[in-house]
Amino acid sequence: MLASASASASFLPRPKPKPHLLKRLASALTPPSPLSPSTGADPDPDQDPTPLFLRPPAHPVPAPSLAAFRRRAAALVPPSAPHLHRHLRWLLADAAHDPDADPALLRAPLGDLEALWLRHVRDRRPFQYVVGNEHWRDLVVAVREGVLIPRPETEAVVEMVGRVEGFEAGWWTDLGTGSGAIAVAVARMLGPEGKVFATDVSEVAIEVARLNVQRYGMQDKVQIRHGSWFEPLEDLKGKFMGVISNPPYIPTDDLPGLQPEVGWHEPKLALDGGKDGLDHLLHLCEGLSSVLKPGGFFVFETNGNKQSEFLVDFLSTKWDSSFHDVEAVLDFADIKRFVTGYRR
Amino acid sequence: MASRLLTRSTAARLLSHLRFSRALNPSDHLPAHGAGLATLLAPGRGLPAAAKPCPTRDPTRWFSSPAAVAEAPTTADGLTVDSIAGKGWTILPEAESDWRSHAAAVAQSVKLIKKRLKWGWILERSRQLSVVLERPDLWDDTVFAGKVSREHGELMGKIKSVNQFEQELMEHIDMLRLAREEDDNELETETMRALADMRRSAKEKELNALLSGNNDSFSCFIEVQAGAGGTESMDWAAMVMNMYRSWAQQRGYTVTIVEEMPGEVAGIKRATIKVDGEYAFGYAKAEVGVHRLVRISPFDSGKRRHTSFAAVAVIPILGDSSTRYQIKDSDLRIERFRSGGPGGQHANCTESAVRIVHIPTGITATCQNERSQHMNKASAMAVLQSRLDQLEIARQAQMNADHTQSLSEISWGNQIRSYVLHPYRMVKDLRTNYEVSDPDSVLNGELDDFILNFLSTSLDEADGSP
């Protein structure tokens, strides 16, 4: 499905680099003309950092113009990529206050929307970056270039936390929080004593996580700290009921083969797990005992079967004295996606 | 039992004669089994109109008997609703100030309302339930006891509301005669106006009585499935689904798409919408069955006339948790869309459809409308729950005759309505023979007349005892 989308994408015109300029200066007069092959997609430097779906609906567009856009946009969708029709529907839902109103109030000028759609269809820029959000569990998580888009598999992590006895009152840490999705979802389940400390080394991630925490009113429950893995938690050693992390785990050699939406657009920092993909996971395992309380719980997401089996074996043989009930947990596709366990 | 009914009816008769003494203690008229039951008898969802304030009642409200009386209220000289209706008094327009005409109109309405409520059946059922309620070991099974007392309460609420209405009519008639005897013009005008008001609210109650089924007040799912015949019938199914969406929106219901299987070329193979709002099920259940379309198919290059079919099922969303089917987690198999491959950080996929299979019954539910798997799962669970509830309702169908068929049970022979766009234009309901010559308005959601016609025909023709 995706491969064919990319094949047909090559027939489409290439975008101009600055969609807003395109619109303001040229779009009315000249049709978009092919440019040199694009080099993947760096975030537009002067693009509005506010996610599209949160911008004010300040651009009235008459219904016929919007309908014409809809037709043009749909015409770009190859029959082999029906999911793009869904994306178009969602794009309009997110970009317009009420897409059926006349005039519809858009959150970006129609020309920008057109450019965004082209970049999605042609450059394989992830749909989530286009609208600036990902619907994840019952949350609408703001995302943008520079943070990993939360994956559906990861939704299960929150349920695992919810099954830990007494989790409501505990202190939790989400290491490498990215968009803050896990931190916010966990925080929303906690009782008055519960807290989440979310760390990330990326400044963009810190900014986006802060936005998401704010959007869900979790400022009192979630503390965001800037730094690598355990570093910002020096003062909280031995205080945590649980450690959660979805660290980069893809082996470096696999990165070039990733689907374009991921490989070309998502941050390497959040994907690259080193030679075997285990660099960060092993680092996290080593730090566990110092931050967890006795009896504390941990859950890591991994690259799947082999990594999980390795980690389970590693933790329950080498560090048998520190951990118990270490096991690999299946995701919905029956892949051993998670490793969980308890500190002794 | 019989003796108590006798005493109660005697009390009622006494009361209607002595009703100028206002100091009567209402609790004297409660059935013998005590104060505990009094709370159980509180009307639950009774007649929809019972909740609406009825301005006519106010001046005479305190005359009414507080007891729910199964026997017919009478006037001082022994008139009852039945005898009034039987007198054949001419019913004149509302504007005419003739008390006989007003009384006859109200009496006719009361008879119709009773028929629609299946009066004989609810009297019998409430008697049976009160016997059960008196069993000393009833509350050993609290779930059962709760069900019984709730149903009893609802039935008593309906009975009471109708009886009060009858009582009110009798009181007005007596009052009018009294006014005439005493030459009290003011009282006479006032009573005449009250009778005219009763006539109007009786019409409203007639309509509301159409929706007195057990589950009528709930929201519902509407499912549409295309019949054989490829693209043409898939397009027809989409038209039918659109008709319901517009109908529901015009009625002020909230509509959400739960599941949609698009056809390859056009239309839908099957779709489910959720219609949220009061009495959505009560109305929509009239649409269950097969809808037939005759037209020149836009998908036929030979411009030939085609006949296609779409099946419609309607499932109530039960609000009351105690009557719901209990689903065990271990009975579920949850299938999610998976892109294949290694998943996790490797994949970016916005497809998040979830399908849930209830293993013991084989019933499934799918949701793909939401943007996260978590939400799709929650929606699919709600659909599954309602399908299983429907199964449970079907199991109890002999009792309350409130069963609507699921898509799989609807036979394609069970046509309920024909929509003809060519060679002439007409929509005709095959159950009621109601027809209109403007198919466009119907396809745009103007279904109320069809629905009300069907509801009244099916209830009024049913063999309900008076």
Interface residues (C-beta under 8 A of the other chain):
Chain A: H83 R86 H87 W90 P126 F127 Q128 E134 H135 W136 R137 D138 L139 L148 I149 R151 P152 E153 T154 E155 N246 P248 Y249 I250 D254 L258 Q259 E261 V262 E266 A270 L271 E301 T302 N303 G304 D331 F332 A333 I335 R337
Chain B: I334 R336 R338 P342 G343 G344 Q345 H346 A347 N348 C349 T350 E351 S352 E370 R371 S372 Q373 H374 M375 A378
